[in-house]
Amino acid sequence: MLALGYRYGDGPTPIATLSKQESIPIRFLELILLDLKGHGLLNSKKGPHGGYQLECAPSKITIGSLIRIMEGPLAPLPCASEMAFKPCAECIDVDSCGTRIIMRQVRDATAEVLDRTSLADLLRLMDAARVRKIAHEPLMYYI
């Protein structure tokens, strides 16, 4: 998604290009791209100038939505999940369980960050980190 985000507006990107750039085997990448297309995040074009591209602008796609699509709920434990709640087998009282209480706070804090961060935001953060890295590379002084 990051690679396609960088290319947003440039037309479809061939799977082979994405596979090579991201070091992902083509067969595995095809499955990922089909899943993302099925969730309405990508569209594809067949033919010699075909490939995949984002369905909408990177600013409209949150990192939280991507993680939920690819990995499932954000909660670190099923008992802390909003959408896939499942009490722990050994839990005596779900409402007063200390582990659940703190894991819900972890889940809420995680969701708050991921749901307010768009793919475009992450691309900007990555670019800024690259610039900072270059600016902080040690200088060599020769005497």
Sequence and secondary structure as in RCSB ss.txt:
>XXXX:A:sequence
MLALGYRYGDGPTPIATLSKQESIPIRFLELILLDLKGHGLLNSKKGPHGGYQLECAPSKITIGSLIRIMEGPLA
PLPCASEMAFKPCAECIDVDSCGTRIIMRQVRDATAEVLDRTSLADLLRLMDAARVRKIAHEPLMYYI
>XXXX:A:secstr
 HHHHHTTTS  B HHHHHHHHT  HHHHHHHHHHHHHTTSEEEE STT EEEESS GGG BHHHHHHHHH  S 
SSGGG SSS    TT S GGG HHHHHHHHHHHHHHHHHHH BHHHHHHHHHHHHHHHHHTS      
